[in-house]
Amino acid sequence: MKPLFYPLLFATVLVSAACSNDLESDANVIDPSNKTAISFVGEDNSAAMTRFGFADATQIAMHIRSTHAKDNSKIRETRTWATAKKDGSMKTDTYSEILAPSDENVRYWDDAYGRDAQLSVFAVAVPKTTTATNNGKTLVDLLAGGTTWSSGKLSEEIAWTVSADQSGTTTIDDEDLTYSNNISENGEGGAKSYNYTDEKYTIPNDGYLKFRLMDDNLSEGPGKFDQGNLKFNHALSRVTINLKKGTGYGEGTFSFATGTNVKFLKAPTSGNLDIEAGEWKEVETGTITMMGTTELASGASYSLMAQILPGYEIKEGVNDNVLEFIIDDNKYFITQDMMLDALNKGQKTNATSITMEKGKNYVFTITVGKSKIINVTATLEPWTYVTAEDQTMDNSHITLNLFTNTNGKACDNFDLYRLNDTSVEINTGASDATNWGGNYTDKAVKEKKDGKWETSWFFENNKSFYHFRTVKEGIEIKEKDTDKDDYFEISSGAQDDDHDYHWGAPFINTTTSPIQYSTSDGYTSFLSPAIGATNSTINLTELHMMSNINVVLRTTKSTSPDHVELEVGSNQCEVSLTYFYANGQVKMGNGLVSTSGDLESSKAFTKPYTGIDVTSDTKYNTTGIFTFAVVPQALVRETGPNLYVGITIKTPDNNQYYVVEKLSEIVASKNGGSQNQTASEKIAFWYPNHNYTYTFTLTKTGIKNVTCTVEDWVKVTANNQDITLED
């Protein structure tokens, strides 16, 4: 299913307008009152695939709180608002400009303790609605306070209600509340300070917005007020229901009763959102009587969506009805226990309860038969996995289904190995044995019959327990001299089939998703114990064992004085990785990658794809994507003459070089769902099965910045589950 509607995060920028008084040193705009005005500009970092930004004239309502830097008991707070222009460019680094507020909505630093001000901003917006209202009030009126500064804190709670009937064409969009609280005392990445070297606001900071001196060694002097980045999070949860026609329904049937569709019973429909804490309070429940229509899923007769407050708990063993619908006079129910079972199968977990979270869309596909629901299916894919189809194993020969990746491409080029774990001393069909560090020399002889792979293997008896591993076809398995800890070798190079090394294994069900990699133990914590002769379903998951590094270069337009030539005739830029390990080894037992050999001093990336404008920004010229598949490794080493992995960039313009000595200093602004790499933290390790994209802006004065994107909605869906219910 395609990503739904719009991204998880929106961003806006809070900018201090300069003036000629003594609050800022180099001001050039004079307000009639001779005060420094707070004005606004917006930035939209939505994912390119989403293609949705702020609607034209979107209202952003906010509280601005000022805490005195020298006396935290002194607090002032005010309410104001601004509007955003439509972002129609659909690109990852474009801006949704926020128009200057009218005179009565202008706020001044002078009134907020001036240079001693520490500003927090708590904001709300409905991204695709120009004049949002709820509970009979506008966004601004839903916030406490007035146009003047208070003598203390205001309430940060906003009352919000979702409609019982969400079938209107704009109802869900009109009620899609988002909030921002990252500019505050403990906020992350909300404040940008002025960089006097390149004369731009480029230095990120956590915490308040405040005045920063040009020379921080002085107690007084010239300086600049911070700019701010407000990150907007979705405050609600979503549920998507795809209904498919099952057996028993003839042509021309399978329709809802007039004026009905799927009901969501006892859903959290209203409450108070504490914007500062990002938490809902005083939540009340009701029934969603009509869901809204959404993009029709493949094979579905109906695709419906409901929006509710987060916090709905789905519990094991609870037979309370959650969903209810009537089709062709047949009434159907879905219980909490059914939904939990389906979600656990989809996420490969065994949770006894799941609480619905804000910013997540829970997608269920339900096949409906005349007298029963045949199955509930869905998927959760936080990473791009190459996953084996289910296989059922018993004491007969072992049969494998085709491996298929998420793009539907057949993955036939694999070798299958097994290791007999002789430490098992039980015959119950269960195992907790994890002695997988042995000799994987038993390779399957495969034969394809009727679209399935068959082997000559079988379980000899109920005491035979095996660890199964897959590798890319043709890879040579080598044996360690000491402990028979088998491995295969990998090497860095172009992002092509020759350098795309696969390794796979059965993984256990876990409440932690996705699978995490340990730099000391590989995938040990997630590997299944040895498997015996049972009828249990076994899933083999293949992972890419390399780290893919992508580099995009851009520069200012040719009319700019700091423009750099990225291409001269047939000569292009050259990007090279420096001081890295080009070779490595992967352990067959746990997938741990280790580097081998000597450091490589320099290796050029693959030339970029030509004719592809990656960002299409009116301010920049951009290259294609330079690519390189590298052995996973740390970007900082503890010993040696060259401690850091770096990058050099050679342009065809007088052979000018740009050097990034320490790639480990670059911060990730998007983690792509990875639990190994946290967003807003430095990238100190390249993990297997990860793609890293670096975008460098080159000017004649050096490399200016690195840009990234943000995450889309997180999809949570369920998997196969047969359930029976009465008409």
C-alpha positions in Angstrom: 0.0 0.0 0.0 1.2 3.5 -0.8 2.1 5.9 2.0 -1.0 7.6 3.3 -1.7 11.3 2.9 1.2 13.2 4.5 4.4 12.9 6.6 4.8 12.3 10.3 6.8 15.5 10.7 6.4 19.0 9.5 8.9 21.7 10.3 8.7 25.5 10.6 11.4 28.0 11.3 11.1 30.9 13.8 13.2 33.8 12.7 14.1 37.0 14.6 13.8 40.1 12.4 16.7 42.5 12.8 16.2 46.1 13.9 18.4 49.1 14.8 18.0 49.1 18.5 20.6 47.7 20.9 19.1 44.2 21.1 20.9 43.1 18.0 24.2 44.7 16.8 23.9 44.6 13.0 20.2 45.2 12.5 18.8 46.9 9.4 15.0 46.8 9.9 13.4 49.5 12.1 10.0 48.9 13.6 8.0 52.1 14.3 8.1 51.3 18.0 11.9 50.7 17.8 11.4 47.1 19.0 12.8 43.9 17.6 9.8 42.0 16.1 9.4 38.3 16.0 8.4 37.2 12.5 8.0 33.7 11.0 9.2 31.7 8.0 8.2 28.0 7.4 10.2 25.0 6.3 8.7 21.8 5.0 10.9 18.8 5.2 8.3 16.3 4.2 9.3 13.1 2.4 9.4 13.5 -1.4 7.2 10.3 -1.9 4.4 11.9 0.2 3.9 15.0 -2.0 1.9 16.9 0.7 2.9 20.0 2.5 1.0 22.8 4.1 -2.2 23.9 2.4 -2.3 27.5 1.2 -3.0 29.9 4.1 -2.7 27.1 6.7 -3.1 28.7 10.2 -0.4 28.0 12.8 -1.6 28.9 16.3 1.0 29.1 19.0 2.0 30.1 22.5 5.3 31.9 23.0 6.6 31.6 26.6 9.6 33.7 27.8 11.5 32.6 30.9 14.0 35.1 32.4 17.5 33.7 32.0 18.6 35.2 35.4 15.5 34.4 37.3 13.4 31.4 36.2 10.5 32.5 38.4 9.9 35.3 36.0 7.7 34.0 33.2 5.6 35.7 30.5 3.5 34.1 27.9 1.4 35.2 25.0 -0.8 33.8 22.2 -0.4 34.5 18.5 -0.7 33.0 15.0 0.6 33.1 11.5 -0.3 31.5 8.1 1.8 29.3 5.8 1.9 29.4 2.0 1.2 26.2 0.1 4.2 24.0 -0.7 3.6 22.8 -4.2 7.1 21.8 -5.2 7.0 18.2 -3.7 10.7 18.3 -3.0 12.6 17.4 0.2 14.4 20.7 0.8 11.8 23.3 -0.2 10.2 25.8 2.0 6.6 26.7 2.9 6.9 30.4 3.6 5.0 31.7 6.6 3.5 35.1 6.0 4.2 37.9 8.4 1.3 38.2 10.9 -0.9 41.3 10.9 0.0 44.1 13.3 -2.1 42.9 16.2 -0.3 39.5 16.1 3.3 40.8 16.0 5.2 40.0 19.2 8.5 41.6 20.3 11.6 40.3 22.0 11.7 43.5 24.0 8.4 42.6 25.7 9.8 39.1 26.4 12.8 40.2 28.6 14.9 41.2 25.5 18.4 39.7 25.7 17.5 37.8 28.9 14.6 36.0 27.1 14.5 32.2 26.9 11.7 31.4 24.4 9.6 28.3 24.3 7.1 27.8 21.5 4.1 25.4 21.7 2.2 25.3 18.4 -0.7 23.5 16.7 -1.8 23.3 13.0 -4.0 21.2 10.8 -1.7 20.9 7.7 -4.3 20.6 4.9 -6.9 23.0 6.2 -6.9 26.7 5.9 -9.5 27.6 8.6 -9.5 24.7 11.1 -12.2 24.7 13.8 -13.0 22.2 16.5 -15.5 22.2 19.4 -16.9 25.3 17.8 -13.7 27.3 18.1 -10.8 28.3 15.8 -7.3 27.0 16.5 -6.3 30.3 18.1 -9.4 30.4 20.4 -8.7 26.8 21.5 -5.4 28.1 23.1 -5.5 29.9 26.4 -4.5 33.5 26.8 -4.9 36.7 24.8 -2.9 39.2 22.7 -1.0 40.6 25.7 1.8 39.0 27.7 0.7 37.2 30.8 2.5 37.4 34.2 2.9 33.6 34.3 2.5 30.4 32.4 -0.7 29.7 30.4 -2.4 26.3 30.1 -0.9 24.3 27.2 -4.0 22.0 26.9 -6.2 22.1 23.8 -9.5 20.3 23.6 -10.0 18.2 20.5 -12.8 15.9 19.2 -13.0 13.7 16.2 -16.3 13.2 14.4 -18.4 10.2 14.8 -19.2 10.4 11.1 -15.9 10.7 9.2 -17.3 9.9 5.8 -17.2 13.5 4.6 -14.7 14.2 1.8 -12.5 16.5 4.0 -13.5 15.4 7.6 -10.3 13.4 8.3 -8.1 16.2 6.9 -10.0 18.9 8.8 -9.4 17.0 12.1 -5.8 15.9 11.6 -4.3 17.8 14.5 -0.5 18.2 14.7 1.5 19.8 17.4 5.1 21.1 18.1 6.9 21.2 21.4 10.6 20.9 20.4 11.4 24.5 21.2 11.6 24.4 25.0 13.9 23.8 27.9 14.4 20.1 27.1 13.5 20.4 23.4 15.7 18.8 20.7 17.0 20.6 17.6 14.7 23.5 17.9 17.2 26.4 18.0 19.6 27.5 15.3 22.3 30.0 16.2 24.0 32.3 13.8 27.3 31.2 12.1 29.4 34.2 11.7 31.8 32.4 9.3 29.3 31.8 6.6 26.8 34.4 7.7 23.9 32.0 8.0 21.8 30.4 10.8 23.4 26.9 10.6 24.4 25.8 14.1 21.8 23.5 15.7 21.1 23.7 19.5 18.7 22.0 21.9 16.7 23.9 24.4 15.4 27.5 24.3 15.6 30.2 21.7 17.7 33.0 23.1 20.2 35.8 22.3 23.7 34.6 21.7 26.8 36.9 21.8 29.1 37.0 18.8 32.0 36.4 21.3 30.8 34.0 23.9 33.8 34.9 26.1 32.2 38.3 26.7 29.3 39.1 29.0 28.0 41.9 26.8 28.4 43.0 23.2 27.0 42.4 19.7 25.1 39.2 18.9 22.1 37.6 17.3 18.8 36.1 18.4 18.3 32.4 17.5 16.1 31.1 14.8 13.9 28.1 15.5 12.8 24.9 13.9 9.3 23.7 15.0 8.8 20.0 14.3 5.1 19.1 14.0 4.0 15.6 15.1 0.7 14.0 14.3 -1.4 13.9 17.5 -3.9 11.2 16.5 -3.9 7.5 15.5 -5.4 6.0 12.4 -7.1 2.7 11.5 -7.4 1.6 7.8 -9.8 -1.3 7.0 -9.5 -3.0 3.5 -12.5 -5.3 2.9 -12.2 -8.0 0.3 -15.0 -10.2 -1.1 -14.7 -13.8 -0.1 -16.6 -17.0 -1.0 -20.4 -16.9 -1.0 -20.9 -13.5 -2.6 -22.0 -13.5 -6.2 -21.4 -10.9 -8.8 -23.1 -7.5 -8.1 -23.5 -8.1 -4.4 -21.2 -7.3 -1.4 -22.5 -3.9 -0.4 -23.1 -2.0 2.9 -26.5 -1.3 4.2 -27.7 2.2 3.2 -25.9 4.8 5.2 -23.5 2.5 7.0 -20.0 1.2 6.7 -17.5 -0.1 9.3 -18.1 1.1 12.9 -15.3 1.5 15.4 -16.8 0.8 18.9 -15.7 2.5 22.2 -13.0 4.5 20.4 -11.2 7.4 22.2 -12.9 10.3 20.4 -12.2 13.4 22.5 -9.8 14.7 25.1 -7.3 17.4 26.0 -3.9 17.4 24.4 -1.1 18.9 26.5 1.1 20.4 23.8 4.1 20.9 26.1 4.1 17.2 27.2 2.7 15.7 24.0 0.2 13.7 26.1 -3.6 13.3 26.0 -5.7 13.8 29.2 -9.3 13.4 30.2 -10.0 11.1 27.2 -13.6 10.1 26.5 -14.8 7.3 24.3 -17.5 7.1 21.6 -18.4 5.2 18.5 -17.1 6.0 15.0 -20.3 5.4 13.1 -18.9 6.1 9.6 -15.3 5.7 8.4 -13.9 7.9 5.6 -12.9 6.4 2.3 -9.2 6.3 1.3 -7.2 5.1 -1.6 -8.5 1.7 -2.7 -6.1 -1.1 -1.9 -5.3 -3.8 -4.5 -8.0 -6.4 -4.5 -10.2 -4.6 -2.0 -13.8 -3.8 -2.6 -13.7 -1.0 0.1 -10.8 0.8 1.8 -11.9 2.9 4.8 -10.1 5.0 7.4 -10.9 6.3 10.8 -9.0 8.8 12.9 -9.1 8.5 16.7 -7.1 9.7 19.8 -4.2 7.4 20.7 -4.3 5.2 23.7 -6.8 2.5 22.6 -5.6 -0.8 24.1 -6.1 -4.1 22.3 -5.8 -7.0 24.8 -5.3 -10.7 24.5 -8.3 -12.9 25.4 -10.7 -10.0 25.4 -13.7 -10.7 23.2 -15.2 -7.2 23.2 -16.2 -6.2 19.7 -14.0 -3.4 18.2 -15.2 -3.3 14.6 -18.8 -3.9 13.4 -20.3 -3.8 9.9 -23.3 -5.1 7.9 -22.9 -6.4 4.3 -25.8 -7.7 2.3 -27.8 -8.1 5.6 -25.0 -10.2 7.2 -23.6 -8.7 10.4 -19.9 -9.1 11.2 -17.8 -8.3 14.3 -14.0 -8.2 14.9 -12.9 -8.6 18.6 -9.9 -7.3 20.4 -8.4 -10.8 20.6 -8.7 -11.2 16.8 -7.1 -7.9 16.2 -4.2 -8.5 18.6 -3.6 -12.0 17.1 -3.4 -10.5 13.6 -1.1 -7.6 14.7 1.2 -10.0 16.6 1.6 -12.1 13.4 2.2 -9.1 11.3 4.8 -7.7 13.5 6.3 -11.1 14.6 5.6 -10.3 18.2 3.9 -12.1 21.1 2.6 -9.1 23.0 -0.4 -9.7 25.3 -1.6 -6.2 24.6 -0.9 -3.4 22.0 -1.7 0.3 22.7 -2.4 2.4 19.6 0.1 5.2 19.3 -0.1 8.7 17.8 1.3 9.1 14.3 0.7 5.4 13.4 -1.8 4.0 10.9 -2.9 0.5 11.7 -3.9 -1.3 8.5 -6.1 -4.4 8.4 -7.1 -6.3 5.3 -10.2 -8.5 6.0 -11.5 -11.1 3.6 -15.3 -11.5 4.2 -17.1 -14.7 3.5 -20.9 -15.2 3.5 -20.9 -16.7 7.0 -17.4 -15.9 8.3 -14.4 -13.7 8.0 -11.9 -15.9 6.2 -8.7 -14.1 7.2 -7.1 -10.9 8.4 -3.9 -10.0 6.7 -1.3 -7.1 6.6 2.4 -6.4 6.8 4.9 -4.4 8.8 8.1 -3.7 7.0 10.3 -1.1 8.7 13.3 -2.1 6.6 13.6 -3.6 3.1 14.0 -7.3 3.8 14.4 -10.3 1.5 12.1 -12.8 3.3 11.4 -16.4 2.6 7.8 -17.7 2.3 6.6 -19.8 5.1 7.6 -23.5 5.2 6.1 -26.3 7.3 8.5 -28.9 8.5 8.0 -32.4 9.9 9.9 -35.7 9.9 9.7 -35.8 6.1 11.8 -34.2 3.4 12.2 -30.4 3.8 10.5 -28.3 1.1 11.3 -24.6 0.6 9.0 -22.0 -1.1 10.5 -19.3 -3.3 12.3 -16.5 -1.6 10.7 -13.2 -2.7 11.7 -9.7 -1.7 9.4 -6.7 -1.2 9.6 -5.7 -4.8 8.2 -9.0 -6.0 11.6 -10.0 -7.5 12.3 -13.7 -7.3 15.4 -14.5 -5.1 16.4 -17.9 -6.5 20.2 -17.4 -6.2 20.8 -18.7 -2.7 22.6 -21.6 -1.1 21.1 -23.2 2.0 23.2 -24.6 4.9 22.4 -26.3 8.2 24.3 -27.1 11.3 23.3 -29.9 13.7 23.3 -28.6 17.2 24.3 -31.7 19.2 24.0 -29.8 22.5 20.2 -30.5 22.5 19.3 -33.3 24.9 15.5 -33.1 24.7 12.9 -34.9 22.5 9.9 -32.7 23.1 10.1 -30.9 19.8 11.2 -27.6 21.5 14.7 -26.2 21.8 16.5 -23.4 23.5 19.9 -24.4 22.0 21.9 -21.5 20.6 25.2 -23.3 19.8 25.4 -22.0 16.2 29.1 -21.2 16.0 30.2 -24.4 14.2 31.0 -25.8 10.8 28.4 -25.1 8.1 29.5 -27.7 5.5 26.1 -29.4 5.1 24.8 -27.7 1.9 21.4 -28.5 0.5 21.0 -30.0 -3.0 18.0 -28.1 -4.3 15.5 -29.0 -7.0 12.7 -26.8 -8.1 9.3 -28.5 -8.5 6.0 -26.7 -9.0 7.4 -23.4 -8.1 8.9 -24.7 -4.8 12.4 -25.7 -3.8 12.8 -29.3 -2.6 15.8 -30.8 -0.8 17.0 -34.2 0.1 17.1 -33.2 3.8 14.9 -34.7 6.5 14.8 -34.8 10.3 16.3 -38.2 11.3 14.5 -38.3 14.6 13.1 -36.1 17.3 16.5 -35.4 18.7 17.8 -33.8 15.5 17.9 -30.0 15.9 19.3 -27.7 13.2 20.4 -24.2 12.6 19.6 -23.0 9.1 21.5 -20.3 7.2 21.4 -18.9 3.7 24.0 -17.0 1.7 24.1 -15.7 -1.8 24.6 -18.5 -4.3 28.3 -19.2 -5.1 29.8 -17.7 -1.9 32.6 -19.8 -0.5 32.1 -20.7 3.1 35.5 -20.8 5.0 36.4 -22.4 8.3 38.2 -20.8 11.2 41.3 -22.7 12.3 40.5 -22.5 16.0 36.8 -22.8 16.8 35.3 -23.8 13.5 33.4 -20.5 13.5 32.6 -20.5 9.7 32.5 -17.3 7.8 32.5 -15.9 4.2 34.4 -12.9 2.9 33.0 -9.6 1.6 34.7 -6.7 -0.2 33.7 -3.1 -0.9 32.9 -1.8 -4.3 30.2 -0.6 -6.7 26.6 -1.0 -5.6 26.0 -3.9 -7.9 25.1 -7.6 -7.7 28.7 -8.6 -7.2 28.9 -6.6 -4.0 25.4 -7.3 -2.6 26.1 -10.1 -0.1 23.1 -11.8 1.4 22.9 -13.8 4.7 19.8 -15.2 6.2 18.5 -17.1 9.2 15.3 -17.9 11.2 14.6 -15.2 13.7 12.5 -15.4 16.9 9.3 -13.5 17.5 10.2 -10.4 19.5 8.5 -7.3 20.8 11.4 -5.2 19.5 11.0 -4.2 15.9 12.9 -4.0 13.7 15.7 -6.6 14.1 18.8 -4.9 15.6 22.4 -5.5 14.9 25.0 -5.6 17.6 28.6 -4.5 16.8 29.9 -7.2 19.1 27.4 -10.0 18.7 25.8 -9.5 15.3 22.1 -10.6 15.3 22.6 -13.0 18.2 19.7 -11.5 20.3 17.2 -12.1 17.6 18.2 -15.5 16.2 16.0 -18.6 16.6 17.3 -21.5 18.7 17.9 -24.8 16.9 14.9 -26.1 15.1 13.6 -29.7 15.6 11.1 -32.0 13.8 7.9 -30.1 14.4 5.0 -28.7 12.3 5.8 -25.2 13.3 6.0 -22.5 10.6 9.6 -21.3 10.0 10.4 -18.0 8.5 13.8 -17.4 6.9 14.7 -13.7 6.6 17.6 -12.6 4.4 19.5 -9.4 5.1 21.9 -7.3 3.0 25.3 -7.5 4.7 26.8 -4.4 3.2 26.3 -0.7 4.0 25.2 1.3 0.9 26.7 4.8 0.9 25.1 7.4 -1.4 26.5 10.9 -2.0 24.7 13.9 -3.7 26.7 17.0 -4.5 25.1 20.4 -5.1 26.3 24.0 -5.5 24.8 27.4 -5.9 23.5 28.6 -9.3 26.1 29.7 -11.9 25.1 33.4 -11.3 26.2 33.1 -7.6 29.8 34.3 -6.8 30.5 31.2 -4.8 29.3 28.8 -7.5 31.5 25.7 -8.1 31.6 23.9 -11.5 30.3 20.3 -10.9 30.9 19.3 -14.5 33.2 20.6 -17.2 32.7 19.0 -20.6 32.9 15.3 -20.0 34.7 15.7 -16.7 32.7 15.2 -13.6 33.4 15.4 -9.9 35.2 12.6 -8.2 34.1 11.4 -4.8 36.4 9.1 -2.8 36.2 7.3 0.5 39.3 7.6 2.6 40.9 5.5 5.3 38.4 2.7 5.5 38.6 -1.1 5.6 37.7 -2.4 2.1 37.4 -6.1 3.1 35.7 -8.0 5.8 34.2 -11.3 7.0 30.6 -12.4 8.0 30.1 -15.1 10.6 27.7 -17.8 9.4 26.4 -18.3 13.0 25.3 -14.9 14.0 25.9 -12.6 11.0 28.6 -10.5 12.8 30.7 -8.5 10.3 34.3 -7.9 11.1 36.8 -5.9 9.0 40.0 -7.6 7.7 43.2 -6.5 6.0 44.8 -3.1 5.9 43.1 0.3 5.7 42.4 1.5 2.2 43.7 5.1 1.8 41.3 6.1 -1.0 38.7 4.5 -3.2 36.5 6.4 -5.8 32.7 6.0 -5.7 30.8 4.9 -8.8 30.1 7.7 -11.2 26.6 9.2 -10.7 23.7 8.5 -12.8 23.5 11.4 -15.3 20.5 13.4 -16.1 18.9 12.9 -12.7 18.2 16.1 -10.8 18.0 14.8 -7.3 16.7 17.9 -5.5 15.5 20.3 -8.3 15.9 23.3 -6.0 15.8 26.8 -7.6 18.8 27.7 -5.5 21.1 24.9 -6.4 22.7 22.9 -9.2 22.9 19.2 -8.3 24.7 16.1 -9.5 23.3 12.6 -9.7 24.0 10.0 -6.9 27.5 8.7 -6.3 27.3 5.2 -4.9 29.5 2.8 -3.0 28.9 -0.5 -1.2 31.2 -0.7 1.8 32.0 -3.3 4.5 30.0 -2.3 7.7 32.5 -0.7 10.2 33.1 2.0 12.8 33.8 5.5 11.4 36.1 6.2 14.4 39.0 3.9 15.4 40.8 4.0 18.8 44.3 3.4 17.6 46.4 4.0 14.5 47.8 6.8 12.4 44.4 7.4 10.6 41.6 7.3 13.1 38.7 8.6 11.0 36.8 7.4 7.8 36.5 10.5 5.6 35.5 11.6 2.1 37.3 13.7 -0.5 35.6 15.5 -3.3 37.5 16.6 -6.4 35.8 19.0 -8.8 36.8 19.5 -12.5 37.1 23.3 -11.6 40.9 23.7 -11.3 41.0 20.4 -9.4 39.7 22.0 -6.3 39.5 19.5 -3.4 36.9 19.4 -0.6 37.9 17.2 2.4 35.6 15.8 5.1 38.1 14.3 7.4 35.6 13.0 10.0 32.4 11.6 8.6 31.6 10.6 12.2 30.8 14.2 13.0 27.7 14.3 10.6 24.4 14.0 12.4 21.5 11.8 11.1 18.3 13.8 10.7 16.4 10.7 9.6 16.8 7.1 10.8 14.5 5.4 8.3 13.0 3.2 11.0 16.3 1.9 12.2 16.7 1.3 15.9 20.5 1.0 15.4 20.9 4.7 14.3 19.0 7.4 16.3 18.0 10.6 14.4 19.7 13.8 15.6 22.8 11.8 16.8 26.2 11.5 15.0 26.6 8.6 12.6 29.6 6.8 14.1 29.0 3.3 12.6 27.8 2.0 9.2 25.5 -0.9 9.9 24.7 -3.8 7.5 21.3 -3.6 5.7 21.4 0.2 5.9 21.5 2.9 3.2 23.2 6.2 4.1 22.7 9.3 1.9 24.9 12.3 2.4 24.1 15.6 0.5 27.0 18.1 0.4 26.6 21.7 -0.7 29.9 22.9 -2.3 30.9 26.5 -2.6 34.2 28.2 -3.2 34.6 28.7 0.5 34.1 25.0 1.3 31.4 22.5 2.2 28.4 24.3 3.6 26.0 21.7 4.9 24.5 18.3 4.7 20.8 17.8 4.1 18.4 15.0 5.0 14.7 14.2 5.0 12.2 13.1 7.7 10.0 10.0 8.2 6.6 9.3 6.7 3.6 7.8 8.6 4.6 4.5 10.3 2.4 1.7 9.0 1.4 -1.0 11.5 -0.5 -3.9 9.9 -1.5 -7.5 10.7 -0.9 -10.9 9.2 -2.7 -14.2 8.4 -5.2 -15.3 11.0 -8.2 -17.6 10.4 -11.2 -16.5 12.6 -14.8 -17.7 12.7 -17.9 -15.7 13.6 -21.6 -16.2 13.3 -24.0 -14.3 11.1 
